Amino acid sequence: MLYPMIRLICSSVMIFTLLGVTPVWAARLEWAIIGDAGQWTAEARSVQESILKTPVRNLILPGDNLYTSTYAEVWNHWSEKNFKFDVVAIGNHNAGYPEEKRFFRMPGEYYSKLMGTARFVILNSDNVDTANAQAAFLTSELSAAQEPFVFIVYHHPTYTLSHTHSWDEKKNFQLAIRPVLKKFRSKITALFVGHDHLALLAHYDDLPVVLSGAVKEVRSDTPVSGIQDGVAVTTDWMFNTKPHWARLTLQDGASAARVDFIRASDDHLVCSATLKTGIRAELSTGCASRK
């Protein structure tokens, strides 16, 4: 029975292709975004258990990947469950850049990675000494980018998103990359950041910012919205006090990506947003409640 079934599937794919219709099983890539997760705690366990109820096993880590102990003692809990560290950015909590690069097999402190229809550009916002070099690297990557989706990943938000941290903690880095983000805005789909221990979606003018630093020591805060150095910073949705994770989904042939914020305690999808390159994110109606 296996051979006829294979023939049926192959024939169906050919028919859908000839009709110009994308079959429902077209290639789909998914990642879990979990920032500020560098300690194995009850909250981290709850986030992992929530992700394990889905097919997602690929991770995007926007920094603060080690608070205490060792990388192995924290992240073996994940690798033993077949999680892969696809995208890793360095935060201000680490055991040193060389050790972090070695453990996660990163090609450098900052680098670029192509996966499916997306280009990920990963920076090290903790290293202000290389700020100009990173800005030049980002310029080069964005100049060359032809992919439908371009995501930039680093740890420290470029404009203030919480009352705990101010953007100028890594001032030289932020001042170096701000002009690059503005110049190539039309090529950028979204920023993924951490540091603030919150789950939220914001915009810098019309540039979407996904913050999923809501694993360890989840904080309570209120939205930060207003003009900062000539840029309109708006908090469109946020959640306080409970661990969340964000799921990024890319579907082959789709003109938009999707990000879902999921509350770990009950696996409830509390907010979704559609991401299209060069324009504001479109939030689902459920996001407005901020519950």
JOQUI-V625284 format. One record per pair of residues at least 6 apart in sequence whose C-alpha atoms are under 7 Angstrom apart, sorted by sequence separation. I is the first residue (numbers start at 1). J is the second residue. If there is no record, write none. Layout:
i:I j:J
i:I j:J
This chain:
i:16 j:22
i:94 j:100
i:113 j:119
i:114 j:120
i:160 j:166
i:202 j:208
i:203 j:209
i:226 j:232
i:227 j:233
i:262 j:268
i:263 j:269
i:275 j:281
i:16 j:23
i:37 j:44
i:101 j:108
i:113 j:120
i:160 j:167
i:202 j:209
i:226 j:233
i:250 j:257
i:262 j:269
i:263 j:270
i:274 j:281
i:275 j:282
i:112 j:120
i:113 j:121
i:159 j:167
i:201 j:209
i:202 j:210
i:225 j:233
i:226 j:234
i:249 j:257
i:250 j:258
i:261 j:269
i:262 j:270
i:273 j:281
i:274 j:282
i:112 j:121
i:158 j:167
i:201 j:210
i:225 j:234
i:249 j:258
i:260 j:269
i:261 j:270
i:273 j:282
i:274 j:283
i:13 j:23
i:111 j:121
i:112 j:122
i:157 j:167
i:200 j:210
i:201 j:211
i:224 j:234
i:225 j:235
i:248 j:258
i:249 j:259
i:261 j:271
i:273 j:283
i:111 j:122
i:123 j:134
i:200 j:211
i:224 j:235
i:248 j:259
i:260 j:271
i:261 j:272
i:272 j:283
i:273 j:284
i:97 j:109
i:110 j:122
i:111 j:123
i:199 j:211
i:200 j:212
i:223 j:235
i:247 j:259
i:248 j:260
i:260 j:272
i:272 j:284
i:110 j:123
i:198 j:211
i:199 j:212
i:246 j:259
i:247 j:260
i:259 j:272
i:260 j:273
i:271 j:284
i:109 j:123
i:110 j:124
i:198 j:212
i:199 j:213
i:246 j:260
i:247 j:261
i:259 j:273
i:109 j:124
i:198 j:213
i:199 j:214
i:246 j:261
i:258 j:273
i:259 j:274
i:271 j:286
i:272 j:287
i:158 j:174
i:197 j:213
i:198 j:214
i:245 j:261
i:246 j:262
i:258 j:274
i:270 j:286
i:271 j:287
i:190 j:207
i:191 j:208
i:192 j:209
i:193 j:210
i:194 j:211
i:196 j:213
i:197 j:214
i:244 j:261
i:245 j:262
i:257 j:274
i:258 j:275
i:270 j:287
i:190 j:208
i:191 j:209
i:192 j:210
i:193 j:211
i:194 j:212
i:195 j:213
i:244 j:262
i:245 j:263
i:256 j:274
i:257 j:275
i:85 j:104
i:190 j:209
i:191 j:210
i:192 j:211
i:194 j:213
i:221 j:240
i:244 j:263
i:245 j:264
i:256 j:275
i:257 j:276
i:197 j:217
i:198 j:218
i:220 j:240
i:243 j:263
i:244 j:264
i:256 j:276
i:197 j:218
i:198 j:219
i:219 j:240
i:220 j:241
i:243 j:264
i:255 j:276
i:197 j:219
i:219 j:241
i:218 j:241
i:32 j:56
i:59 j:83
i:218 j:242
i:31 j:56
i:57 j:82
i:58 j:83
i:59 j:84
i:60 j:85
i:63 j:88
i:218 j:243
i:30 j:56
i:31 j:57
i:32 j:58
i:33 j:59
i:34 j:60
i:35 j:61
i:38 j:64
i:57 j:83
i:58 j:84
i:59 j:85
i:60 j:86
i:61 j:87
i:62 j:88
i:63 j:89
i:64 j:90
i:65 j:91
i:67 j:93
i:205 j:231
i:31 j:58
i:32 j:59
i:33 j:60
i:34 j:61
i:35 j:62
i:36 j:63
i:37 j:64
i:38 j:65
i:39 j:66
i:57 j:84
i:58 j:85
i:59 j:86
i:60 j:87
i:61 j:88
i:62 j:89
i:63 j:90
i:64 j:91
i:66 j:93
i:67 j:94
i:204 j:231
i:205 j:232
i:30 j:58
i:31 j:59
i:32 j:60
i:33 j:61
i:35 j:63
i:36 j:64
i:37 j:65
i:38 j:66
i:39 j:67
i:58 j:86
i:59 j:87
i:60 j:88
i:61 j:89
i:63 j:91
i:64 j:92
i:65 j:93
i:66 j:94
i:119 j:147
i:204 j:232
i:205 j:233
i:215 j:243
i:31 j:60
i:35 j:64
i:36 j:65
i:38 j:67
i:39 j:68
i:64 j:93
i:65 j:94
i:66 j:95
i:118 j:147
i:125 j:154
i:204 j:233
i:214 j:243
i:215 j:244
i:64 j:94
i:117 j:147
i:118 j:148
i:119 j:149
i:120 j:150
i:121 j:151
i:122 j:152
i:123 j:153
i:124 j:154
i:125 j:155
i:203 j:233
i:204 j:234
i:214 j:244
i:117 j:148
i:118 j:149
i:119 j:150
i:120 j:151
i:121 j:152
i:122 j:153
i:123 j:154
i:125 j:156
i:165 j:196
i:203 j:234
i:214 j:245
i:117 j:149
i:118 j:150
i:119 j:151
i:120 j:152
i:121 j:153
i:122 j:154
i:202 j:234
i:203 j:235
i:89 j:122
i:202 j:235
i:212 j:245
i:40 j:74
i:89 j:123
i:90 j:124
i:91 j:125
i:92 j:126
i:162 j:196
i:201 j:235
i:202 j:236
i:212 j:246
i:39 j:74
i:89 j:124
i:91 j:126
i:201 j:236
i:202 j:237
i:38 j:74
i:90 j:126
i:157 j:193
i:201 j:237
i:150 j:187
i:151 j:188
i:156 j:193
i:200 j:237
i:201 j:238
i:150 j:188
i:151 j:189
i:152 j:190
i:153 j:191
i:154 j:192
i:155 j:193
i:156 j:194
i:200 j:238
i:150 j:189
i:151 j:190
i:152 j:191
i:153 j:192
i:154 j:193
i:155 j:194
i:156 j:195
i:199 j:238
i:200 j:239
i:149 j:189
i:151 j:191
i:152 j:192
i:153 j:193
i:155 j:195
i:199 j:239
i:131 j:172
i:135 j:176
i:139 j:180
i:198 j:239
i:128 j:170
i:131 j:173
i:135 j:177
i:142 j:184
i:198 j:240
i:126 j:170
i:128 j:172
i:132 j:176
i:125 j:170
i:128 j:173
i:131 j:176
i:135 j:180
i:142 j:187
i:199 j:244
i:125 j:173
i:237 j:287
i:237 j:288
i:239 j:290
i:238 j:290
i:239 j:291
i:237 j:290
i:163 j:221
i:162 j:221
i:162 j:224
i:161 j:224
i:89 j:153
i:91 j:155
i:89 j:154
i:90 j:155
i:89 j:155
i:207 j:279
i:208 j:280
i:206 j:279
i:207 j:280
i:208 j:281
i:206 j:280
i:189 j:275
i:189 j:276
i:189 j:277
i:188 j:277
i:189 j:278
i:187 j:277
i:188 j:278
i:62 j:153
i:63 j:154
i:186 j:277
i:187 j:278
i:62 j:154
i:63 j:155
i:186 j:278
i:62 j:155
i:185 j:278
i:149 j:277
i:62 j:192
i:62 j:193
i:63 j:194
i:62 j:194
i:36 j:194
i:35 j:194
i:36 j:195
i:36 j:197
i:44 j:215
i:43 j:215
i:44 j:216
i:43 j:216
i:35 j:212
i:36 j:213
i:34 j:212
i:35 j:213
i:36 j:214
i:37 j:215
i:33 j:212
i:34 j:213
i:35 j:214
i:36 j:215
i:37 j:216
i:35 j:215
i:36 j:216
i:34 j:215
i:47 j:243
i:47 j:244
i:47 j:245
i:43 j:243
i:34 j:245
i:33 j:245
i:34 j:246
i:32 j:245
i:33 j:246
i:32 j:246
i:33 j:247
i:50 j:264
i:32 j:247
i:31 j:247
i:32 j:248
i:30 j:247
i:31 j:248
i:47 j:264
i:50 j:267
i:30 j:248
i:31 j:249
i:46 j:264
i:30 j:249
i:46 j:265
i:29 j:249
i:30 j:250
i:29 j:250
i:28 j:250
i:29 j:251
i:28 j:251
i:27 j:251
i:28 j:252
i:27 j:252
i:26 j:252
